[in-house]
Amino acid sequence: MKGKFITFEGGEGSGKTTVIKSVERYLKDKSLPVIVTREPGSTTLGEKIRLLLLEEKGNGFYSKRAELALFLAARSQHVEEVIIPSLKKGYIVLCDRYNDSSLAYQGYARDLGMEEVKKMCDFFSLKQNPDLTIYLDLPSKIGLDRILKNSRSDTFDRIESEKSHFHEKVRKGFKKIAEKEPDRFKIVNADQSKEDVFKETIHFIDLIL
């Protein structure tokens, strides 16, 4: 079987990790070859960049262009080291965030321009586009409340700590992508039970498999 590239997008606390784990189990139960990966991360370089971008505190001010450049550097390594080789081997690649996050977060919410950011994403990702993208749609306040409820800490990472206006702009950015690419970019209501979120997600995945 030819490999398939499936990405998962959503705002903070939308439940991507939970859904991806359920999808991974579902595909493995069908004896399908599957690999789970994430951005930024999944390579030595990518994980170091992840620490800089998300987890480390006290790193000071990042310009919005510097932020984008770091995400793109991690993506370039990820695509060449993990995604393309896995697809060539016939794996179904389940990726937590990809180019659409850059369009929504940096292109739209950071006001760098979605078209400009898309050109850069195409270059750094070698135009390796997903076969399907699942977008878990959730009001930002609900997502951030989920993070605090489920976390052992009462603090957010650098991106989560942005003001509510920023997170709502991210949501609008994702919906603009959905309007432009409805065949690839599928919206799933994340404000429902885990079981129903999974059922909707699997419906779209089964269609491409």
TISE-59661 format. One record per residue: residue number from 1; residue in one letter; x, y, z of N, C-alpha, C, O in turn. Coordinates in Angstrom, 1 decimal. Layout:
BEGIN
[r NUM 'A' [X Y Z] [X Y Z] [X Y Z] [X Y Z]]
...
//
This chain:
BEGIN
[r 1 'M' [0.8 -1.2 0.0] [0.0 0.0 0.0] [0.9 1.3 0.0] [1.9 1.3 0.7]]
[r 2 'K' [0.5 2.2 -0.8] [1.2 3.5 -0.8] [1.0 4.2 0.5] [-0.1 4.2 1.1]]
[r 3 'G' [2.0 4.9 1.0] [1.9 5.6 2.3] [0.9 6.7 2.2] [0.6 7.3 1.1]]
[r 4 'K' [0.3 7.1 3.3] [-0.6 8.2 3.4] [-0.2 9.1 4.5] [0.4 8.7 5.5]]
[r 5 'F' [-0.3 10.4 4.2] [0.1 11.5 5.1] [-1.1 12.2 5.7] [-1.8 12.9 5.0]]
[r 6 'I' [-1.4 12.0 7.0] [-2.5 12.6 7.7] [-2.0 13.5 8.8] [-1.3 13.1 9.7]]
[r 7 'T' [-2.5 14.8 8.7] [-2.1 15.7 9.7] [-3.3 16.1 10.6] [-4.4 16.0 10.2]]
[r 8 'F' [-3.0 16.5 11.8] [-4.0 16.9 12.8] [-3.7 18.3 13.3] [-2.6 18.6 13.8]]
[r 9 'E' [-4.7 19.1 13.2] [-4.5 20.5 13.6] [-5.6 20.9 14.6] [-6.6 20.2 14.8]]
[r 10 'G' [-5.3 22.0 15.3] [-6.3 22.5 16.3] [-5.7 23.5 17.2] [-4.4 23.6 17.3]]
[r 11 'G' [-6.5 24.3 17.9] [-6.0 25.2 18.9] [-5.5 24.5 20.1] [-5.5 23.3 20.2]]
[r 12 'E' [-5.0 25.3 21.1] [-4.5 24.7 22.3] [-5.6 24.0 23.1] [-6.7 24.5 23.2]]
[r 13 'G' [-5.3 22.8 23.5] [-6.3 22.0 24.3] [-7.4 21.4 23.5] [-8.4 21.0 24.0]]
[r 14 'S' [-7.2 21.3 22.2] [-8.3 20.8 21.3] [-8.4 19.2 21.4] [-9.4 18.7 20.9]]
[r 15 'G' [-7.4 18.6 21.9] [-7.5 17.1 22.1] [-6.8 16.3 21.0] [-7.1 15.2 20.8]]
[r 16 'K' [-5.8 17.0 20.3] [-5.1 16.3 19.2] [-4.4 15.0 19.6] [-4.5 14.0 19.0]]
[r 17 'T' [-3.7 15.1 20.7] [-2.9 13.9 21.2] [-3.8 12.7 21.5] [-3.5 11.6 21.1]]
[r 18 'T' [-5.0 13.0 22.1] [-5.9 11.9 22.5] [-6.5 11.3 21.2] [-6.5 10.0 21.1]]
[r 19 'V' [-6.9 12.1 20.2] [-7.4 11.6 19.0] [-6.4 10.8 18.2] [-6.6 9.7 17.7]]
[r 20 'I' [-5.1 11.3 18.1] [-4.1 10.6 17.4] [-3.8 9.2 18.0] [-3.6 8.3 17.2]]
[r 21 'K' [-3.8 9.1 19.3] [-3.5 7.8 20.0] [-4.7 6.9 19.6] [-4.4 5.7 19.4]]
[r 22 'S' [-5.9 7.3 19.6] [-7.0 6.5 19.2] [-7.0 6.0 17.8] [-7.2 4.8 17.5]]
[r 23 'V' [-6.6 6.9 16.9] [-6.5 6.6 15.5] [-5.3 5.6 15.3] [-5.5 4.6 14.5]]
[r 24 'E' [-4.2 5.8 16.0] [-3.1 4.9 15.9] [-3.5 3.5 16.3] [-3.2 2.5 15.6]]
[r 25 'R' [-4.2 3.3 17.4] [-4.7 2.0 17.8] [-5.7 1.4 16.8] [-5.6 0.2 16.5]]
[r 26 'Y' [-6.5 2.2 16.3] [-7.5 1.7 15.3] [-6.8 1.2 14.0] [-7.2 0.1 13.5]]
[r 27 'L' [-5.8 1.9 13.6] [-5.1 1.4 12.4] [-4.2 0.2 12.6] [-4.1 -0.7 11.8]]
[r 28 'K' [-3.6 0.2 13.8] [-2.8 -1.0 14.2] [-3.7 -2.3 14.3] [-3.3 -3.4 14.0]]
[r 29 'D' [-4.9 -2.1 14.8] [-5.8 -3.2 14.9] [-6.2 -3.7 13.6] [-6.6 -4.9 13.4]]
[r 30 'K' [-6.1 -2.9 12.5] [-6.3 -3.4 11.2] [-5.0 -3.8 10.5] [-5.0 -4.1 9.3]]
[r 31 'S' [-4.0 -4.0 11.3] [-2.7 -4.4 10.8] [-2.1 -3.5 9.7] [-1.4 -4.0 8.8]]
[r 32 'L' [-2.4 -2.2 9.8] [-1.8 -1.3 8.9] [-0.5 -0.6 9.5] [-0.5 -0.4 10.7]]
[r 33 'P' [0.5 -0.4 8.7] [1.7 0.2 9.2] [1.5 1.7 9.5] [1.1 2.5 8.6]]
[r 34 'V' [1.8 2.1 10.7] [1.5 3.5 11.1] [2.6 4.0 11.9] [3.3 3.3 12.7]]
[r 35 'I' [2.9 5.3 11.8] [3.9 6.0 12.6] [3.3 7.3 13.0] [2.7 8.0 12.2]]
[r 36 'V' [3.6 7.7 14.3] [3.1 8.9 14.9] [4.2 9.9 15.0] [5.3 9.5 15.5]]
[r 37 'T' [4.0 11.1 14.6] [5.1 12.1 14.7] [4.5 13.5 15.1] [3.3 13.6 15.1]]
[r 38 'R' [5.4 14.4 15.4] [4.8 15.7 15.8] [5.7 16.9 15.4] [6.9 16.7 15.1]]
[r 39 'E' [5.1 18.1 15.4] [5.9 19.3 15.1] [5.6 20.3 16.2] [4.5 20.5 16.7]]
[r 40 'P' [6.7 21.1 16.5] [8.1 20.8 16.2] [8.5 19.6 17.0] [8.1 19.4 18.1]]
[r 41 'G' [9.4 18.8 16.5] [10.0 17.6 17.2] [10.2 16.5 16.2] [10.3 16.6 15.0]]
[r 42 'S' [10.3 15.3 16.9] [10.4 14.0 16.2] [11.8 13.8 15.5] [12.0 12.8 14.9]]
[r 43 'T' [12.7 14.8 15.6] [14.1 14.6 15.2] [14.9 15.2 16.3] [14.4 16.0 17.2]]
[r 44 'T' [16.2 14.9 16.3] [17.1 15.5 17.4] [17.0 17.0 17.3] [16.9 17.7 18.3]]
[r 45 'L' [17.2 17.6 16.1] [17.1 19.0 15.9] [15.8 19.6 16.2] [15.6 20.6 16.9]]
[r 46 'G' [14.7 18.9 15.8] [13.3 19.4 16.0] [13.0 19.4 17.5] [12.3 20.4 18.0]]
[r 47 'E' [13.5 18.5 18.3] [13.2 18.5 19.7] [13.9 19.6 20.4] [13.4 20.2 21.4]]
[r 48 'K' [15.1 19.9 20.0] [15.8 21.1 20.6] [15.1 22.4 20.2] [15.0 23.3 21.1]]
[r 49 'I' [14.6 22.5 19.0] [13.9 23.7 18.6] [12.6 23.8 19.4] [12.1 24.8 19.8]]
[r 50 'R' [12.0 22.6 19.7] [10.7 22.6 20.5] [10.9 23.2 21.8] [10.1 24.0 22.3]]
[r 51 'L' [12.1 22.8 22.5] [12.4 23.4 23.8] [12.5 24.9 23.7] [11.9 25.6 24.6]]
[r 52 'L' [13.1 25.4 22.7] [13.3 26.9 22.5] [11.9 27.6 22.3] [11.7 28.6 22.9]]
[r 53 'L' [11.1 26.9 21.5] [9.8 27.6 21.1] [8.7 27.5 22.1] [8.0 28.4 22.3]]
[r 54 'L' [8.7 26.3 22.8] [7.5 26.1 23.6] [7.8 25.9 25.1] [7.0 26.5 25.9]]
[r 55 'E' [8.8 25.1 25.5] [8.8 24.7 26.8] [9.7 25.5 27.8] [9.4 25.7 28.9]]
[r 56 'E' [10.8 26.0 27.3] [11.8 26.7 28.1] [11.2 28.1 28.5] [10.7 28.8 27.7]]
[r 57 'K' [11.4 28.4 29.8] [10.9 29.8 30.2] [12.1 30.7 30.3] [13.3 30.3 30.4]]
[r 58 'G' [11.8 32.0 30.2] [12.8 33.0 30.3] [13.7 33.1 29.1] [14.9 33.6 29.3]]
[r 59 'N' [13.3 32.8 28.0] [14.1 32.9 26.8] [14.0 34.3 26.1] [14.7 34.6 25.1]]
[r 60 'G' [13.2 35.2 26.7] [13.1 36.5 26.2] [12.2 36.7 25.0] [11.5 35.8 24.7]]
[r 61 'F' [12.3 37.8 24.3] [11.4 38.1 23.2] [11.9 37.4 21.9] [13.0 37.4 21.6]]
[r 62 'Y' [10.9 36.8 21.2] [11.1 36.2 19.9] [10.4 37.1 18.9] [9.2 37.3 19.1]]
[r 63 'S' [11.0 37.6 17.9] [10.2 38.3 16.9] [9.4 37.3 16.1] [9.7 36.1 16.1]]
[r 64 'K' [8.3 37.7 15.5] [7.4 36.8 14.9] [8.1 36.1 13.7] [7.7 34.9 13.4]]
[r 65 'R' [9.0 36.8 13.1] [9.7 36.1 11.9] [10.7 35.1 12.4] [10.9 34.1 11.8]]
[r 66 'A' [11.3 35.4 13.5] [12.3 34.5 14.1] [11.5 33.2 14.6] [12.0 32.1 14.4]]
[r 67 'E' [10.3 33.4 15.2] [9.5 32.3 15.6] [9.2 31.4 14.4] [9.3 30.2 14.5]]
[r 68 'L' [8.7 32.0 13.3] [8.4 31.2 12.1] [9.6 30.5 11.6] [9.5 29.3 11.2]]
[r 69 'A' [10.8 31.2 11.5] [12.0 30.6 11.0] [12.4 29.3 11.8] [12.8 28.3 11.2]]
[r 70 'L' [12.2 29.3 13.1] [12.5 28.2 13.9] [11.5 27.0 13.6] [12.0 25.9 13.5]]
[r 71 'F' [10.3 27.3 13.5] [9.3 26.3 13.2] [9.6 25.6 11.8] [9.5 24.4 11.6]]
[r 72 'L' [10.0 26.5 10.9] [10.3 26.0 9.5] [11.6 25.2 9.5] [11.7 24.2 8.7]]
[r 73 'A' [12.5 25.5 10.3] [13.8 24.8 10.3] [13.5 23.4 10.9] [14.0 22.4 10.4]]
[r 74 'A' [12.7 23.3 11.9] [12.3 22.0 12.5] [11.5 21.2 11.5] [11.7 20.0 11.4]]
[r 75 'R' [10.7 21.8 10.7] [9.9 21.1 9.7] [10.7 20.6 8.6] [10.5 19.5 8.1]]
[r 76 'S' [11.6 21.4 8.1] [12.5 20.9 7.0] [13.2 19.6 7.4] [13.3 18.7 6.6]]
[r 77 'Q' [13.8 19.6 8.6] [14.5 18.4 9.1] [13.5 17.2 9.2] [13.8 16.1 8.9]]
[r 78 'H' [12.3 17.5 9.8] [11.3 16.5 10.0] [10.8 15.9 8.7] [10.7 14.6 8.6]]
[r 79 'V' [10.6 16.7 7.7] [10.2 16.2 6.4] [11.2 15.3 5.7] [10.9 14.2 5.3]]
[r 80 'E' [12.4 15.7 5.7] [13.5 14.9 5.1] [13.9 13.7 5.9] [14.3 12.7 5.3]]
[r 81 'E' [13.9 13.8 7.2] [14.4 12.7 8.0] [13.3 11.7 8.4] [13.6 10.5 8.5]]
[r 82 'V' [12.1 12.1 8.5] [11.0 11.2 9.0] [9.9 11.0 8.0] [9.6 9.9 7.7]]
[r 83 'I' [9.3 12.1 7.6] [8.0 12.0 6.8] [8.2 11.3 5.5] [7.6 10.3 5.2]]
[r 84 'I' [9.1 11.9 4.7] [9.3 11.3 3.3] [9.8 9.9 3.3] [9.2 9.0 2.6]]
[r 85 'P' [10.8 9.5 4.2] [11.2 8.1 4.2] [10.1 7.2 4.7] [10.0 6.1 4.2]]
[r 86 'S' [9.3 7.6 5.6] [8.2 6.8 6.1] [7.1 6.5 5.1] [6.6 5.4 4.9]]
[r 87 'L' [6.8 7.6 4.3] [5.8 7.4 3.2] [6.3 6.5 2.1] [5.6 5.7 1.6]]
[r 88 'K' [7.6 6.6 1.8] [8.2 5.7 0.8] [8.2 4.3 1.2] [8.1 3.4 0.4]]
[r 89 'K' [8.2 4.0 2.5] [8.1 2.6 3.0] [6.7 2.2 3.2] [6.5 1.0 3.6]]
[r 90 'G' [5.7 3.0 2.8] [4.3 2.6 2.9] [3.6 2.9 4.2] [2.5 2.4 4.4]]
[r 91 'Y' [4.2 3.6 5.1] [3.6 3.9 6.4] [2.4 4.9 6.2] [2.4 5.8 5.3]]
[r 92 'I' [1.4 4.8 7.1] [0.5 5.9 7.3] [1.1 6.8 8.4] [1.3 6.4 9.5]]
[r 93 'V' [1.4 8.0 8.0] [2.0 9.0 8.9] [1.0 9.9 9.5] [0.3 10.6 8.9]]
[r 94 'L' [0.9 9.8 10.9] [0.0 10.6 11.6] [0.8 11.7 12.3] [1.6 11.5 13.2]]
[r 95 'C' [0.6 13.0 11.8] [1.5 14.1 12.3] [0.7 15.1 13.1] [-0.3 15.6 12.6]]
[r 96 'D' [1.1 15.4 14.3] [0.5 16.4 15.1] [1.1 17.7 14.8] [2.2 18.1 15.2]]
[r 97 'R' [0.3 18.5 14.0] [0.7 19.8 13.5] [1.6 19.7 12.2] [2.4 18.9 12.1]]
[r 98 'Y' [1.4 20.7 11.3] [2.2 20.8 10.1] [2.1 22.2 9.5] [1.9 23.1 10.3]]
[r 99 'N' [2.1 22.3 8.2] [2.1 23.6 7.6] [0.9 24.5 8.0] [1.0 25.7 8.1]]
[r 100 'D' [-0.2 23.9 8.1] [-1.4 24.7 8.5] [-1.3 25.4 9.8] [-1.9 26.5 9.9]]
[r 101 'S' [-0.6 24.9 10.7] [-0.3 25.6 12.0] [0.5 26.9 11.7] [0.2 27.9 12.3]]
[r 102 'S' [1.4 26.8 10.8] [2.2 28.0 10.5] [1.3 29.0 9.8] [1.5 30.2 10.1]]
[r 103 'L' [0.4 28.6 9.0] [-0.5 29.5 8.3] [-1.4 30.2 9.3] [-1.6 31.4 9.2]]
[r 104 'A' [-2.0 29.4 10.2] [-2.9 30.0 11.2] [-2.3 30.8 12.3] [-2.7 31.9 12.6]]
[r 105 'Y' [-1.2 30.3 12.8] [-0.5 31.0 14.0] [0.4 32.1 13.5] [0.2 33.3 14.0]]
[r 106 'Q' [1.3 31.9 12.6] [2.2 33.0 12.2] [1.6 33.8 11.0] [1.7 35.0 11.0]]
[r 107 'G' [1.0 33.1 10.1] [0.5 33.8 8.9] [-0.7 34.7 9.3] [-0.7 35.9 8.9]]
[r 108 'Y' [-1.7 34.1 10.0] [-2.9 34.9 10.3] [-2.8 35.6 11.7] [-3.0 36.8 11.7]]
[r 109 'A' [-2.6 34.8 12.7] [-2.6 35.4 14.1] [-1.5 36.4 14.3] [-1.6 37.4 15.0]]
[r 110 'R' [-0.3 36.1 13.7] [0.9 37.0 13.9] [0.9 38.0 12.8] [1.8 38.9 12.7]]
[r 111 'D' [0.0 38.0 11.9] [-0.2 39.0 10.8] [1.0 39.0 9.8] [1.4 40.0 9.3]]
[r 112 'L' [1.7 37.8 9.6] [2.7 37.8 8.6] [2.2 37.6 7.2] [2.9 37.7 6.2]]
[r 113 'G' [0.9 37.2 7.1] [0.3 37.0 5.8] [0.2 35.5 5.4] [1.3 34.9 5.3]]
[r 114 'M' [-0.9 35.0 5.2] [-1.1 33.5 5.0] [-0.4 33.1 3.6] [0.2 32.1 3.5]]
[r 115 'E' [-0.6 34.0 2.6] [0.0 33.6 1.3] [1.5 33.6 1.4] [2.2 32.7 0.8]]
[r 116 'E' [2.1 34.6 2.1] [3.5 34.7 2.2] [4.1 33.5 3.0] [5.1 32.9 2.6]]
[r 117 'V' [3.4 33.1 4.1] [3.8 32.0 4.9] [3.7 30.7 4.1] [4.5 29.8 4.2]]
[r 118 'K' [2.6 30.6 3.3] [2.4 29.4 2.5] [3.6 29.1 1.6] [4.0 28.0 1.4]]
[r 119 'K' [4.1 30.2 0.9] [5.2 30.0 0.0] [6.4 29.5 0.7] [7.1 28.6 0.2]]
[r 120 'M' [6.7 30.0 2.0] [7.8 29.5 2.7] [7.6 28.1 3.2] [8.5 27.3 3.2]]
[r 121 'C' [6.4 27.8 3.6] [6.1 26.4 4.0] [6.3 25.4 2.9] [6.9 24.3 3.0]]
[r 122 'D' [5.9 25.8 1.7] [6.0 24.9 0.5] [7.5 24.7 0.2] [7.9 23.5 -0.1]]
[r 123 'F' [8.3 25.7 0.4] [9.8 25.6 0.2] [10.4 24.7 1.2] [11.2 23.7 0.9]]
[r 124 'F' [10.1 24.9 2.5] [10.8 24.2 3.5] [10.3 22.7 3.7] [11.0 21.8 4.1]]
[r 125 'S' [9.0 22.5 3.2] [8.5 21.1 3.3] [8.6 20.3 2.0] [8.1 19.2 1.9]]
[r 126 'L' [9.3 20.9 1.1] [9.5 20.3 -0.3] [8.1 20.0 -0.9] [8.0 19.1 -1.7]]
[r 127 'K' [7.1 20.8 -0.6] [5.8 20.7 -1.1] [5.2 19.3 -0.8] [4.4 18.8 -1.5]]
[r 128 'Q' [5.6 18.7 0.3] [5.1 17.4 0.8] [3.8 17.7 1.5] [3.8 18.0 2.7]]
[r 129 'N' [2.7 17.7 0.8] [1.4 18.1 1.3] [0.6 16.9 1.9] [0.8 15.8 1.4]]
[r 130 'P' [-0.2 17.1 2.9] [-1.0 16.0 3.5] [-2.0 15.5 2.5] [-2.6 16.2 1.7]]
[r 131 'D' [-2.3 14.2 2.6] [-3.5 13.6 1.9] [-4.8 14.0 2.6] [-5.8 14.1 2.0]]
[r 132 'L' [-4.7 14.2 3.9] [-5.9 14.6 4.7] [-5.4 15.4 5.9] [-4.4 15.0 6.5]]
[r 133 'T' [-6.2 16.4 6.3] [-6.0 17.1 7.5] [-7.3 17.1 8.3] [-8.3 17.5 7.9]]
[r 134 'I' [-7.1 16.7 9.6] [-8.2 16.7 10.5] [-8.1 17.9 11.4] [-7.1 18.0 12.2]]
[r 135 'Y' [-9.0 18.9 11.4] [-8.9 20.0 12.2] [-10.0 19.9 13.4] [-11.2 19.8 13.1]]
[r 136 'L' [-9.5 19.9 14.6] [-10.3 19.8 15.8] [-10.7 21.2 16.2] [-9.9 21.9 16.8]]
[r 137 'D' [-12.0 21.5 16.0] [-12.4 22.9 16.2] [-13.0 23.0 17.6] [-13.9 22.2 18.0]]
[r 138 'L' [-12.5 24.0 18.3] [-12.9 24.2 19.7] [-12.8 25.7 20.1] [-11.7 26.3 19.8]]
[r 139 'P' [-13.7 26.3 20.8] [-13.5 27.7 21.3] [-12.3 27.7 22.1] [-12.0 26.8 23.0]]
[r 140 'S' [-11.5 28.8 22.0] [-10.2 28.8 22.6] [-10.3 28.8 24.2] [-9.4 28.2 24.8]]
[r 141 'K' [-11.3 29.4 24.7] [-11.4 29.4 26.2] [-11.6 28.0 26.7] [-11.0 27.6 27.8]]
[r 142 'I' [-12.4 27.2 26.0] [-12.6 25.8 26.5] [-11.3 25.0 26.4] [-11.0 24.3 27.3]]
[r 143 'G' [-10.6 25.2 25.3] [-9.3 24.5 25.2] [-8.3 24.9 26.3] [-7.7 24.0 26.8]]
[r 144 'L' [-8.2 26.2 26.6] [-7.2 26.6 27.6] [-7.7 26.1 29.0] [-6.8 25.8 29.8]]
[r 145 'D' [-9.0 26.1 29.2] [-9.5 25.6 30.5] [-9.1 24.1 30.6] [-8.8 23.6 31.7]]
[r 146 'R' [-9.2 23.4 29.5] [-8.9 21.9 29.5] [-7.4 21.7 29.9] [-7.1 20.8 30.7]]
[r 147 'I' [-6.5 22.6 29.4] [-5.1 22.5 29.6] [-4.8 22.6 31.1] [-4.1 21.8 31.7]]
[r 148 'L' [-5.4 23.6 31.7] [-5.2 23.9 33.2] [-5.8 22.7 34.0] [-5.2 22.3 35.0]]
[r 149 'K' [-7.0 22.2 33.6] [-7.6 21.1 34.3] [-6.8 19.8 34.3] [-6.7 19.1 35.3]]
[r 150 'N' [-6.2 19.6 33.1] [-5.5 18.3 32.9] [-4.0 18.4 33.2] [-3.3 17.3 33.3]]
[r 151 'S' [-3.5 19.6 33.5] [-2.0 19.7 33.7] [-1.7 19.6 35.2] [-2.5 20.0 36.0]]
[r 152 'R' [-0.5 19.2 35.4] [0.0 19.2 36.8] [0.5 20.5 37.3] [0.8 20.8 38.4]]
[r 153 'S' [0.6 21.4 36.3] [1.1 22.8 36.6] [0.0 23.8 36.3] [-1.0 23.5 35.6]]
[r 154 'D' [0.1 25.0 36.9] [-0.9 26.0 36.7] [-0.4 27.1 35.8] [-0.9 28.2 35.7]]
[r 155 'T' [0.6 26.7 34.9] [1.2 27.6 34.0] [1.0 27.1 32.6] [0.9 25.9 32.3]]
[r 156 'F' [1.0 28.0 31.6] [1.0 27.7 30.2] [2.4 27.8 29.6] [3.3 28.4 30.1]]
[r 157 'D' [2.6 27.1 28.4] [3.9 27.3 27.7] [3.8 28.7 27.0] [2.8 29.4 27.1]]
[r 158 'R' [4.8 29.0 26.2] [5.0 30.3 25.6] [3.8 30.6 24.7] [3.3 31.8 24.7]]
[r 159 'I' [3.4 29.6 23.9] [2.3 29.9 22.9] [0.9 29.9 23.6] [0.1 30.8 23.4]]
[r 160 'E' [0.8 29.0 24.6] [-0.5 28.9 25.3] [-0.7 30.2 26.1] [-1.9 30.6 26.3]]
[r 161 'S' [0.3 30.9 26.5] [0.3 32.1 27.3] [-0.2 33.3 26.6] [-0.4 34.4 27.2]]
[r 162 'E' [-0.3 33.2 25.3] [-0.8 34.4 24.5] [-2.2 34.8 24.9] [-3.0 33.9 25.5]]
[r 163 'K' [-2.6 36.0 24.7] [-3.9 36.5 25.1] [-5.0 35.8 24.3] [-4.8 35.2 23.2]]
[r 164 'S' [-6.2 35.8 24.9] [-7.4 35.1 24.3] [-7.6 35.6 22.8] [-8.1 34.8 22.0]]
[r 165 'H' [-7.4 36.9 22.6] [-7.6 37.4 21.2] [-6.7 36.7 20.2] [-7.2 36.4 19.1]]
[r 166 'F' [-5.5 36.4 20.6] [-4.6 35.7 19.7] [-5.1 34.3 19.4] [-5.1 33.9 18.2]]
[r 167 'H' [-5.6 33.6 20.4] [-6.1 32.2 20.2] [-7.3 32.2 19.3] [-7.6 31.3 18.5]]
[r 168 'E' [-8.2 33.2 19.5] [-9.4 33.3 18.6] [-9.0 33.6 17.1] [-9.6 33.1 16.2]]
[r 169 'K' [-7.9 34.4 17.0] [-7.4 34.7 15.6] [-6.9 33.4 15.0] [-7.1 33.2 13.8]]
[r 170 'V' [-6.2 32.6 15.8] [-5.7 31.3 15.3] [-6.9 30.5 14.8] [-6.8 29.9 13.7]]
[r 171 'R' [-8.0 30.4 15.6] [-9.1 29.7 15.1] [-9.7 30.2 13.8] [-10.1 29.4 13.0]]
[r 172 'K' [-9.8 31.5 13.7] [-10.2 32.1 12.4] [-9.3 31.7 11.3] [-9.8 31.5 10.2]]
[r 173 'G' [-8.0 31.7 11.5] [-7.1 31.3 10.5] [-7.3 29.9 10.0] [-7.2 29.7 8.8]]
[r 174 'F' [-7.5 29.0 10.9] [-7.8 27.6 10.5] [-9.0 27.5 9.7] [-9.1 26.8 8.7]]
[r 175 'K' [-10.0 28.3 10.1] [-11.3 28.2 9.3] [-11.2 28.8 7.9] [-11.9 28.4 7.0]]
[r 176 'K' [-10.3 29.8 7.8] [-10.0 30.3 6.4] [-9.4 29.2 5.5] [-9.7 29.1 4.3]]
[r 177 'I' [-8.5 28.4 6.1] [-7.9 27.3 5.4] [-9.0 26.3 5.0] [-9.0 25.8 3.8]]
[r 178 'A' [-9.9 26.0 5.9] [-11.0 25.1 5.6] [-11.8 25.6 4.4] [-12.3 24.8 3.6]]
[r 179 'E' [-12.1 26.9 4.3] [-12.8 27.5 3.3] [-12.1 27.3 1.9] [-12.8 27.1 0.9]]
[r 180 'K' [-10.8 27.4 1.9] [-10.0 27.3 0.7] [-9.8 25.9 0.2] [-9.8 25.6 -1.0]]
[r 181 'E' [-9.7 24.9 1.2] [-9.3 23.6 0.8] [-10.3 22.6 1.5] [-9.8 21.7 2.3]]
[r 182 'P' [-11.6 22.6 1.2] [-12.5 21.7 1.9] [-12.3 20.2 1.6] [-12.8 19.4 2.4]]
[r 183 'D' [-11.7 19.9 0.5] [-11.5 18.5 0.2] [-10.5 17.8 1.0] [-10.6 16.7 1.4]]
[r 184 'R' [-9.5 18.6 1.4] [-8.4 18.1 2.2] [-8.6 18.4 3.7] [-8.3 17.5 4.6]]
[r 185 'F' [-9.1 19.6 4.0] [-9.1 20.1 5.4] [-10.5 19.9 6.0] [-11.4 20.6 5.7]]
[r 186 'K' [-10.6 18.9 6.9] [-11.9 18.5 7.4] [-12.1 19.0 8.8] [-11.2 18.7 9.7]]
[r 187 'I' [-13.2 19.6 9.1] [-13.5 20.1 10.4] [-14.2 19.1 11.3] [-15.2 18.6 10.8]]
[r 188 'V' [-13.7 18.8 12.5] [-14.4 18.0 13.4] [-14.7 18.8 14.7] [-13.8 19.4 15.2]]
[r 189 'N' [-15.9 18.7 15.1] [-16.3 19.4 16.4] [-15.6 18.8 17.6] [-16.0 17.7 17.9]]
[r 190 'A' [-14.7 19.5 18.2] [-14.0 18.9 19.3] [-14.7 19.1 20.7] [-14.2 18.6 21.7]]
[r 191 'D' [-15.8 19.9 20.6] [-16.6 20.1 21.9] [-17.7 19.1 22.0] [-18.9 19.4 22.1]]
[r 192 'Q' [-17.3 17.8 21.9] [-18.3 16.7 22.1] [-17.5 15.6 22.8] [-16.3 15.7 23.0]]
[r 193 'S' [-18.1 14.5 23.0] [-17.5 13.3 23.7] [-16.3 12.8 22.8] [-16.2 13.0 21.6]]
[r 194 'K' [-15.3 12.2 23.5] [-14.1 11.7 22.9] [-14.6 10.6 21.8] [-14.0 10.5 20.8]]
[r 195 'E' [-15.6 9.9 22.2] [-16.1 8.8 21.3] [-16.6 9.4 20.0] [-16.3 8.9 18.9]]
[r 196 'D' [-17.4 10.5 20.1] [-17.9 11.1 18.9] [-16.9 11.8 18.1] [-16.9 11.8 16.8]]
[r 197 'V' [-15.9 12.4 18.7] [-14.8 13.0 18.0] [-14.0 12.0 17.2] [-13.7 12.2 16.1]]
[r 198 'F' [-13.8 10.8 17.9] [-13.1 9.7 17.2] [-13.9 9.2 16.0] [-13.3 8.9 14.9]]
[r 199 'K' [-15.2 9.0 16.2] [-16.1 8.5 15.1] [-16.0 9.4 13.9] [-15.9 9.0 12.7]]
[r 200 'E' [-16.1 10.7 14.1] [-16.1 11.7 13.0] [-14.7 11.6 12.3] [-14.6 11.7 11.1]]
[r 201 'T' [-13.7 11.6 13.1] [-12.3 11.5 12.6] [-12.1 10.3 11.7] [-11.6 10.4 10.6]]
[r 202 'I' [-12.5 9.1 12.2] [-12.3 7.9 11.5] [-13.1 7.8 10.2] [-12.7 7.2 9.2]]
[r 203 'H' [-14.3 8.5 10.2] [-15.1 8.5 9.0] [-14.2 9.1 7.9] [-14.2 8.6 6.7]]
[r 204 'F' [-13.6 10.3 8.1] [-12.8 10.9 7.1] [-11.5 10.1 6.7] [-11.1 10.0 5.6]]
[r 205 'I' [-10.9 9.5 7.7] [-9.7 8.7 7.4] [-10.1 7.4 6.6] [-9.3 7.1 5.7]]
[r 206 'D' [-11.1 6.8 6.9] [-11.5 5.6 6.2] [-11.8 5.9 4.7] [-11.5 5.1 3.8]]
[r 207 'L' [-12.3 7.1 4.4] [-12.6 7.5 3.0] [-11.3 7.5 2.2] [-11.3 7.2 1.0]]
[r 208 'I' [-10.2 7.9 2.8] [-8.9 8.0 2.0] [-8.1 6.7 2.0] [-7.2 6.5 1.2]]
[r 209 'L' [-8.5 5.8 2.9] [-7.8 4.5 2.9] [-8.5 3.4 2.1] [-8.0 2.3 2.0]]
//
